[in-house]
Amino acid sequence: MHNPFKGSLKIDFYTNQSKIKWFILLVAIIIGTGSIVYTNELVDRLKKGEEEKIKLWAEAVEFSGSSLVDESALTFISSNIITPDNTLPVILVDSASQEILLSRNVVDSTASIYKRERQLEKTLEKMKRENEPFPIMVRNATDGSLADIQYVYYRNSYILRQLRAYPYIQLSVIAIFAFIAYLAFSYSRRAEQNRVWVGMAKETAHQLGTPLSSLMAWLEYLKAMPELKDKQELVQELDKDVERLERITARFSNIGSLPVLKSEPVEQVIDHCLAYLKPRLSSKVHMSIEAKEPNLMAQINKPLFEWVVENIVKNGVDAMSGIGQIKVVIGRDSTHEVFVDISDNGKGIPKSKLNDVFKPGYTTKKRGWGLGLALARRIIENYHQGKIFVKSSQIDIGTTFRILLRA
C-alpha cells in the first residue's frame, strides 16, 4: 500500500523537518554573525576617526605653546576642528593636581554646580576605562622647557555607542518577531491538523454506519434461518466481526467529538483488549500482564484507550516478526499517576528515530501508513490529558512504551 505521507520529491519536508530547522537556525546564525561583524567594522572605522579628531585637538592645544590654557582658543578649536556636531565628550585634566581644566559635551549647562561636578567625575571615570588619554606637553613660552603635562580624556560619541548596540537590538527584535510568528504558525498548523483529524474521523464513522446497519440486519436474518442452525459457530464469528466493526465505528465517532472519560479498572480494560487480540495474532507471541497494585483506576475512554493498546501491541508484534513476548506492567509512579508500560523484545528503535516514531507518516513497514502511533499519541495527550513516550529502546533487545494516565 502506498504511503500518502511520503512525497515523491527528493526532499521530504515533513520527515526532514528537524534537519530543516537546524539548517534555518544555522543560516540565521550566519546572517546574525555577519551583521554584527560588519557593524563592528564600521564602528572601528568611526572610532579611529574620532581618535584622530581628539589627537588633532590635543596637538592643537600643545601647538599653542602656552603654559596656561587659552579658553577662547580651545573653544574655537573644539567648535571648528573637532566636534562641529557637538557629539564627542572631552575632558582636559592637569597631571599634577588632577584638576579638570576644561570639558566639552559632558555636562548640562543648566544644571547646578554640584550636579555638574558629580557628572564630570563620573564621566571622567568612564573615560579612563574606555580609552587611553592623549598627553599634552605644556612648555614655557620663554625657554621652551617642559612646564606641565596635561591629559585629554574622551569617550566615544553617542552615535558610535548607539551604532555598536544597534545589531544586537535589531537581532533581538527580529528574534522576538520570529518567535511570535512561529507560535502563531504552530497554533494555526495544529488547529488545521485538528480539523483534518476530526473531519476524517466523522466521515469514516459516517461511511461505516450505513453498511454496518445493513450487516446487523443480515446477521439477524441469518440467525433466524433454520438452515443455519447447525452452523452457529459461523454465525457467532460473524457476530464478533460485526461487534468489532461497531467498536471501530464508536472509536472514530469518539475522535470526532469530545470523548467522555470514566474511572475504569486499567488492568481489566487491558486484559479485555489482549484477550481479543490473542486469537488474531501469531500463536508464537506470548502476552502477559503484571499489576504492581490491585484495582488501579484511571480516567479513560475505554474504546479509545483499547485502540491505543492495540496499536502499540501490533507494532510490537511486527517488530518481533510474529515471534516473541509482549509484557504489560501497570503501576503508579511518584506523582501518583497510573502508568502502563508495554514492552516487546523486538528489533528496537534507533536513538536517532526516537523523536520521529509518533509523527504521522513515519513507518518501517513497506505497506504501512505510519498513523498508528501518531493516533495513539493524539488519543492519550489530547483526549486523556496524559502522556505517551518511548521509555527505553535497545537495538535487537526491545522497546518499552510508557503511557501516563490521570488516576
N, C-alpha and C positions, 0 to 999 in steps of 0.2 A: 504494500500500500504506500502510495506516495505521501510524503510528509509535507503538508501545505505550509508549514512554518519554516521550511528550508528553501531559501530562494535559489534561483539559478545564477545569480550574479556571482562574480568572483569574490566580492567582499560581502559577507553576510553581516549587515549592520546590527542585526538583533543579537545573534550569538556571539559577535565580537565586540559588543558594546563596552565591555570592560577595557579592552585594548584601545578602543577609540577614545574613551575618556582619558586614559593615560596619555594618548597622543595629543589630545586637545590641551591637557594640562601642560605638557612639555612645550607646545607651541606658545601657550600663554606665558610660561616662564621665560622663554627665549625673547618674546616681544617685550615683556616687562624688564628683563635684564638689559636689553638693547636700549630701551628708553632711558633707564637710569644711567647707563654708561655714557650715552650721548649727551644727556643733560649735565652730567658731571664734567664732561669735556668742555661744554660751553661755560660752565661755572668756573673751571680752571682758567679759561681764557679771559673771562671778565675779571677774575681775581688778579691775574697778572697785570691787567690794565689798571686796576685800582692801585696795585702796589707801585706801578710806575708813576701814577699821579702823586702818591704820598712821597715817594722818593724825590720827585721833582719839587714838591713843596719843601721838603727838608733841605734840598740843595739850594733852593732859592733863599731860604732863611739863612743858611750858612753863608751864602754868597753876599748877603747884605753886609757881613763883616762887622757887625756891631755887637758889643757885649750886652747891650740892652735890647730887648725885643721891641721893635717898632710896631706898635699895634696897628697903625694905619697901613703900613707896608704889608704886614701879614694878612690883614683883611682884604687888601687888594689882590694879593697872590691867591688867597683862598677862594675869593669870589670869581676871579677871572681865569685862573690857571687850573685849579684842582677841581672844584666842585661847583660848576655853574648851576647844577640842578640841586645842590644842597642835599646830597644823599650820603656823603662819606663822613662819618663821625671821626673827629681828630682831637687829640689832647696833647699839648706840649708840656713836658714835665722837666723841672730842673733836677739834675742828677744829685747834687749835693744836698739840697734842702727837701727834695721830693715834693716841692711846691708846684701846683698846677698853674702854669703861666698863661695858658690860652686853651680855649676849647671851641670847636665848631661842630654844629649839627648834633649836639649831645643833649642839652637841657632845654626845657621850655622857658623862654624868657619871661613869661608871665607868672611863673611860679615864685614862691617865696625864696629867700636866700637860703634858708635851712634845707628846703627840698632840693634846690639846685645843687647844693654842696653834697648832699647824700646821693643824688643821682650821678654826679660826677665821680664820686668814689666807687660806686657800684659799676659804672661803665668802665672806669679805668681798670678795675679788677678783671672784667670780661676781656678787655683789650689785651691785657698781659697774658691771658690764657690762649687767646686766639692767634695772635700774630707777633712776630718779632719786631721790636721798635727800630726806627731809623735814628742813628745818632747825629747830632748837630754839633760841630766844633765851633764854639764861640771864641773869637780871638780879639785881643786888644787892638784898638784902632791905631795906636801909636807905633808899637813894635811888632805887631802880628803874633805875639806869644799866645799860648792857649790860656784862656781865662776861665772857661767853663765848658761843661758838656751837657747838652740838653737832649732829651729823647722825645721822638714823635711816636705816640701810640695811636693806633687806629683800629676800627672794626670794619668788617665787610659791610657794604651798603645794604639797605633794607631790601632793595630789589634783588640783590645777589642771594641774600638769605632766603627770600621767597622762592627764587628760582631753584635753589638747592632742595627745598622741600616739595616743590611742585610735582615731580614724578611720583613721589610716594603718596601724596594726596590724590593725584589723578588715578593711580593704580588701585588705591583703596576704594575710591568711588566706583570705579569700573567693577571691582570685585564684589562690592555690595550689590550693585545693579545686576551683575551676572548671577549672584546667589538668589536674589529675589526672582529673577526671570526663570532660573532653574526650578525653584519651588513652585512657581506658577505653572510651568510646563509639566512638571511631575504630577501636580494635582490634576491638571487637565487630562494627562495621559491615563492616570488611574481612574478618573471618572469615566473616560471613554471606554477603558477596559471593563469597568463595572457594567456599563450599559451593554457592551457586547456579550459579556458572560450571562447577564440576566436575560437579555433578548434571546440568546441561543438556548438557554435552559427552558424558557417559557415556550418557545417554538417547538423544542424537542418533546416536552411534555404534552403539548397540544397535538403533535403529529402521532405520538404513541397512543393517545387517548382513544381515537376512533377505532383503529384495528384491535386494540385491547378489549374494548367493549364487545366487538364482534366475536373475538376469540372466547370471551367469557360466555356469551350466548351459545356458541357452538359447543363449548365444553359441557354446559348443562344439557344440551340436546344429546350429546354422546353418552352422558351418564344415564340418561333415560332410555337409551336404546337397549332392547333385550338382547340384541345380537352381541353386545359387548360385555355382557355380564361375566363371561369367562376371561375377559381381558381387562380386569380392573387395574392391574399394575400399569398398563399402558395409559389408562385414564388418569391414574394418580400422578404419573410422571408429567403428563400434560398439565395437570392441575398445579404441580410445582413450578413448571415453567411459566404458567400464567401468573402465579403468585410472584414469581421473580420479576416479571415484566411490570406488575403492579408496584413492586418495590422500587424499580428503576424509575418509573414514572413519578412516584412520590418524591424520589430524590431530586429529580430535575425540577419538580414543582416547588420543592423547598428552597432550591438555589434561586429560583426566580422570584421568591418572596422572602420576607423576614421569617426565618425558622423559629419555632418555639423550643426553648431549652427546658428540659426537665431533669430533676435529680434521678439519675439512673445508676444501678449497680454495674460498675465498669466491667468487672470480671464476667458477669452473666452476659452482658452485651457482646463482649469479645468472644466468649465461648460459643454463643449462638452463631456468630459470624464464621468462626473457624469450622463449626460443625457443618455449615452449609458448603464451605469451600473444600473440605476434606475429600468427599467423593468425586469432586470435579477436578482435583489436582492429581499429580502423579502419585502412585502408591509408594514411591520411594522417598516421598517428602514426609518427615515426621514433625508434627506440630505439638507444642506443649505450652501451658500457661502456669505461671508462678505468681501468686499474690503474696506480697510482704505483709499485708494486713487483710483480715476478712471484711467483707461487705463495704468495700471502699465505694463511696458515692461521688458522682461528679455531675456538673451541669452540662448535659449534652443533648443533641438532637439525634435520636437513635438511627434513623435511616441514613443521615449524612455521615455520622461517625462510623457506621459499619462500612460505608463506601470508602472512607479513608483507610481503614484497616485492610480492606480487600485490596486496594491499590498497592499498599506497601507490601503486603504478603505476596501478591502476584509478582511484584518487582523482585522480591527476594527469591522466589521460586525460579524466575527467569535467570537471575544472577547465578543460581546454583545449577542451572541446566536441568532442572527437574529432579535433582538428587541432593539431599541434604536435610538440614534441620532448621525449622522456624521456631524461635523461642520468644514468648511474650512474657515480660515481667511487669507487674503492676505494683505501685507503691506510692509513698508520699515523700516529697522532698523537704528540704529545710525550710522552705517558705509555705509549707503545708498545702501545696498544690499537688494534685494527683498526677503522677507520671505514668506513661505507658511506653516501655522500651520494646521495640520489635527488632529482633536480631536474626540474621541469616549467616550461614558460613559459605557465602558465595565468593565471587571474584573480587569484591571490594570496589571502592571508588578512588581514583587518583586524587591526591590533595589539590591539584590544580583545577579539578572539576567539582569540588565540594560546594562551591557557591553557585554552580550552574544547574544542579540537579532539579531545583524547584522552578526553573524558568520554562515557560511554555515552549515546546519545540525541541527541548533537549532530550535525546534518547540515544541509547547504544544499540537499539534493535533496528534492523533493516526495515521492518514493516510497522514500526511504532510511530505514533504521532507526538509523543512526549507531553501528554496532557495530564497523566495520572498524578504525579507528584505536585504539579502546579495546581491542580484542582484540590488535592489534599491540603496544601498549604492555605489555599483560599478558604476552604471549609473550616479549618481549625482557627486561623487567625482572624478572619473577617466575621464568621458566624458564631464561633465558640469563644472568642476573645482569649484564645490560648496561644501556644507556640508549638512549632514543629521544626526540628532541625536534625542534622546528622550528628549524633553524639560521638560516634567513633567509626572509623573505617580503615581497614588494612588490606592491602593487595593480597589476594589468594587466601585470606583468613576470614573476612566477612565484614558486614556493616550493621550498625545499630542506629535505628531512627528513634528519637525520643519525642513524645507528644506530652505537652503540659496542659492540664485542664483545671478549671476552677472547681474547687471542692464544694 
